[in-house]
Amino acid sequence: MNPLHWSSRQLNFFGALACFSAIGYALYVQYHMLMMPCPLCIFQRIAFAAAGSFFLVSALHNPKSVMVLRGYGVMAALSALTGAAIAARHVQIQLMPADEAPLCNSLGLDYMLDAMPLTDVVSKVLKGSGECAKIDWTFLGFSMPMWTLALYCGIFILALFATFKKN
Protein backbone atom coordinates (compact mmCIF):
# COMPACT_ATOMS: atom_id res chain seq x y z
CA MET A 1 0.00 0.00 0.00
CA ASN A 2 1.38 3.39 -1.01
CA PRO A 3 2.02 5.62 2.05
CA LEU A 4 1.08 8.67 -0.03
CA HIS A 5 -2.45 7.28 -0.10
CA TRP A 6 -2.70 6.63 3.64
CA SER A 7 -5.36 8.47 5.58
CA SER A 8 -4.41 11.29 7.92
CA ARG A 9 -5.07 8.91 10.80
CA GLN A 10 -2.63 6.32 9.45
CA LEU A 11 -0.01 9.00 8.78
CA ASN A 12 -0.42 10.32 12.32
CA PHE A 13 0.03 6.83 13.78
CA PHE A 14 3.17 6.46 11.66
CA GLY A 15 4.44 9.84 12.91
CA ALA A 16 3.86 8.81 16.52
CA LEU A 17 5.63 5.50 15.88
CA ALA A 18 8.61 7.30 14.33
CA CYS A 19 8.91 9.76 17.22
CA PHE A 20 8.57 7.16 19.96
CA SER A 21 10.94 4.81 18.12
CA ALA A 22 13.56 7.59 18.11
CA ILE A 23 13.14 7.95 21.87
CA GLY A 24 13.32 4.18 22.28
CA TYR A 25 16.57 4.05 20.33
CA ALA A 26 17.99 6.91 22.39
CA LEU A 27 17.16 5.00 25.57
CA TYR A 28 18.75 1.86 24.11
CA VAL A 29 21.94 3.83 23.37
CA GLN A 30 21.89 5.29 26.88
CA TYR A 31 21.23 2.13 28.87
CA HIS A 32 22.71 -0.64 26.71
CA MET A 33 25.56 1.14 24.95
CA LEU A 34 26.20 3.23 28.08
CA MET A 35 26.42 6.59 26.29
CA MET A 36 25.05 9.27 28.56
CA PRO A 37 23.04 12.00 26.82
CA CYS A 38 24.16 15.61 26.96
CA PRO A 39 21.59 18.29 27.84
CA LEU A 40 20.95 19.05 24.14
CA CYS A 41 20.19 15.36 23.56
CA ILE A 42 17.65 15.44 26.38
CA PHE A 43 16.00 18.54 24.88
CA GLN A 44 15.79 16.71 21.55
CA ARG A 45 14.06 13.79 23.27
CA ILE A 46 11.51 16.21 24.74
CA ALA A 47 10.79 17.60 21.26
CA PHE A 48 10.32 14.04 19.92
CA ALA A 49 7.95 13.30 22.81
CA ALA A 50 5.95 16.45 22.10
CA ALA A 51 5.67 15.78 18.36
CA GLY A 52 4.85 12.11 18.99
CA SER A 53 2.17 13.06 21.50
CA PHE A 54 0.48 15.42 19.03
CA PHE A 55 0.61 12.74 16.32
CA LEU A 56 -0.79 10.12 18.70
CA VAL A 57 -3.60 12.30 20.05
CA SER A 58 -4.56 13.27 16.50
CA ALA A 59 -4.59 9.61 15.41
CA LEU A 60 -6.63 8.46 18.41
CA HIS A 61 -9.03 11.40 18.29
CA ASN A 62 -9.34 11.21 14.48
CA PRO A 63 -11.07 14.60 14.35
CA LYS A 64 -13.70 15.21 11.71
CA SER A 65 -13.15 18.95 11.95
CA VAL A 66 -10.46 20.15 9.55
CA MET A 67 -9.51 22.95 11.96
CA VAL A 68 -8.90 20.52 14.83
CA LEU A 69 -6.88 18.20 12.57
CA ARG A 70 -4.82 21.16 11.40
CA GLY A 71 -4.32 22.30 14.99
CA TYR A 72 -2.79 18.93 15.91
CA GLY A 73 -0.70 18.91 12.76
CA VAL A 74 0.62 22.41 13.26
CA MET A 75 1.57 21.59 16.87
CA ALA A 76 3.38 18.42 15.73
CA ALA A 77 5.13 20.42 13.00
CA LEU A 78 6.16 23.15 15.47
CA SER A 79 7.50 20.50 17.87
CA ALA A 80 9.52 18.97 15.02
CA LEU A 81 10.76 22.41 13.99
CA THR A 82 11.85 23.12 17.56
CA GLY A 83 13.63 19.76 17.71
CA ALA A 84 15.31 20.49 14.37
CA ALA A 85 16.57 23.83 15.68
CA ILE A 86 18.00 22.14 18.78
CA ALA A 87 19.58 19.39 16.69
CA ALA A 88 21.02 21.98 14.28
CA ARG A 89 22.59 23.80 17.23
CA HIS A 90 24.01 20.48 18.44
CA VAL A 91 25.49 19.78 15.00
CA GLN A 92 26.94 23.29 14.90
CA ILE A 93 28.67 22.71 18.24
CA GLN A 94 30.02 19.34 17.06
CA LEU A 95 31.44 20.89 13.90
CA MET A 96 33.26 23.70 15.75
CA PRO A 97 37.05 23.53 15.89
CA ALA A 98 38.21 22.10 19.23
CA ASP A 99 39.61 25.43 20.41
CA GLU A 100 36.25 27.17 19.79
CA ALA A 101 34.00 24.52 21.35
CA PRO A 102 32.32 25.47 24.63
CA LEU A 103 33.87 24.27 27.86
CA CYS A 104 32.42 21.28 29.66
CA ASN A 105 29.63 22.16 32.04
CA SER A 106 30.25 20.89 35.55
CA LEU A 107 26.59 21.40 36.44
CA GLY A 108 24.27 18.56 35.57
CA LEU A 109 20.88 19.24 33.98
CA ASP A 110 19.12 18.00 37.14
CA TYR A 111 21.04 20.47 39.29
CA MET A 112 20.43 23.34 36.86
CA LEU A 113 16.68 22.62 36.86
CA ASP A 114 16.67 22.62 40.67
CA ALA A 115 18.83 25.71 41.15
CA MET A 116 18.02 28.00 38.21
CA PRO A 117 14.93 29.49 36.58
CA LEU A 118 13.78 27.51 33.54
CA THR A 119 14.64 30.33 31.12
CA ASP A 120 18.23 30.37 32.40
CA VAL A 121 18.47 26.59 32.06
CA VAL A 122 17.23 26.69 28.46
CA SER A 123 19.63 29.51 27.63
CA LYS A 124 22.60 27.73 29.20
CA VAL A 125 21.80 24.41 27.49
CA LEU A 126 21.39 26.03 24.07
CA LYS A 127 24.79 27.68 24.42
CA GLY A 128 26.14 24.15 24.59
CA SER A 129 28.96 22.61 26.52
CA GLY A 130 31.93 20.36 25.97
CA GLU A 131 30.00 17.15 26.36
CA CYS A 132 27.72 18.28 23.51
CA ALA A 133 30.75 18.69 21.22
CA LYS A 134 31.90 15.10 21.72
CA ILE A 135 31.04 12.62 18.96
CA ASP A 136 30.76 9.12 20.43
CA TRP A 137 28.66 7.46 17.73
CA THR A 138 28.50 7.67 13.94
CA PHE A 139 26.69 5.81 11.20
CA LEU A 140 27.68 6.34 7.56
CA GLY A 141 29.88 9.21 8.73
CA PHE A 142 27.08 11.15 10.43
CA SER A 143 26.77 11.73 14.18
CA MET A 144 23.57 11.07 16.09
CA PRO A 145 22.54 14.77 16.14
CA MET A 146 22.96 14.84 12.35
CA TRP A 147 20.66 11.84 11.97
CA THR A 148 18.27 13.40 14.46
CA LEU A 149 18.17 16.60 12.41
CA ALA A 150 17.32 14.58 9.30
CA LEU A 151 14.59 12.72 11.18
CA TYR A 152 13.12 15.98 12.46
CA CYS A 153 12.98 17.30 8.89
CA GLY A 154 11.12 14.17 7.83
CA ILE A 155 8.72 14.41 10.76
CA PHE A 156 8.07 18.08 9.98
CA ILE A 157 7.18 17.19 6.37
CA LEU A 158 5.04 14.27 7.54
CA ALA A 159 3.14 16.48 9.99
CA LEU A 160 2.35 19.00 7.26
CA PHE A 161 1.48 16.30 4.74
CA ALA A 162 -0.84 14.46 7.18
CA THR A 163 -2.50 17.74 8.10
CA PHE A 164 -3.04 19.34 4.73
CA LYS A 165 -3.56 16.35 2.42
CA LYS A 166 -6.94 15.76 0.87
CA ASN A 167 -8.55 12.62 2.30
FENPE-V484101 format. One record per residue. RES is the residue in one letter. PHI is phi in radians with two decimals (* if undefined). Layout:
RES_PHI, RES_PHI
//
This chain:
M_*, N_-1.32, P_-1.04, L_-1.20, H_-1.80, W_-1.16, S_-1.27, S_-1.03, R_-1.09, Q_-1.12, L_-1.11, N_-1.18, F_-1.08, F_-1.09, G_-1.06, A_-1.09, L_-1.05, A_-1.09, C_-1.12, F_-1.27, S_-1.17, A_-1.08, I_-1.15, G_-1.04, Y_-1.16, A_-1.08, L_-1.19, Y_-1.06, V_-1.08, Q_-1.20, Y_-1.62, H_-1.85, M_-1.74, L_1.00, M_-1.83, M_-1.32, P_-1.34, C_-1.43, P_-1.00, L_-1.14, C_-1.10, I_-1.14, F_-1.08, Q_-1.16, R_-1.10, I_-1.10, A_-1.14, F_-1.10, A_-1.11, A_-1.13, A_-1.06, G_-1.07, S_-1.14, F_-1.13, F_-1.06, L_-1.14, V_-1.08, S_-1.10, A_-1.17, L_-1.25, H_-1.24, N_0.83, P_-1.12, K_-1.49, S_-1.33, V_-1.09, M_-1.14, V_-1.19, L_-1.02, R_-1.18, G_-1.06, Y_-1.05, G_-1.12, V_-1.14, M_-1.16, A_-1.11, A_-1.13, L_-1.14, S_-1.11, A_-1.15, L_-1.13, T_-1.10, G_-1.05, A_-1.12, A_-1.14, I_-1.15, A_-1.11, A_-1.10, R_-1.11, H_-1.10, V_-1.09, Q_-1.02, I_-1.11, Q_-1.15, L_-1.55, M_-1.19, P_-1.05, A_-0.96, D_-1.33, E_-1.76, A_-1.12, P_-1.10, L_-1.26, C_-1.12, N_-1.65, S_-1.37, L_-1.54, G_-1.37, L_-1.06, D_-1.02, Y_-1.12, M_-1.05, L_-1.14, D_-1.32, A_-1.76, M_-2.18, P_-1.12, L_-1.00, T_-1.10, D_-1.19, V_-1.10, V_-1.06, S_-1.06, K_-1.15, V_-1.15, L_-1.21, K_-1.21, G_1.51, S_-2.65, G_-1.00, E_-1.19, C_-1.32, A_-1.42, K_-1.26, I_-1.94, D_-1.73, W_-2.49, T_-2.42, F_-2.48, L_0.97, G_1.47, F_-1.94, S_-1.34, M_-1.04, P_-1.09, M_-1.18, W_-1.14, T_-1.10, L_-1.04, A_-1.09, L_-1.13, Y_-1.06, C_-1.08, G_-1.11, I_-1.18, F_-1.06, I_-1.11, L_-1.06, A_-1.05, L_-1.19, F_-1.12, A_-1.11, T_-1.43, F_-1.90, K_-1.34, K_-1.47, N_-1.46
//
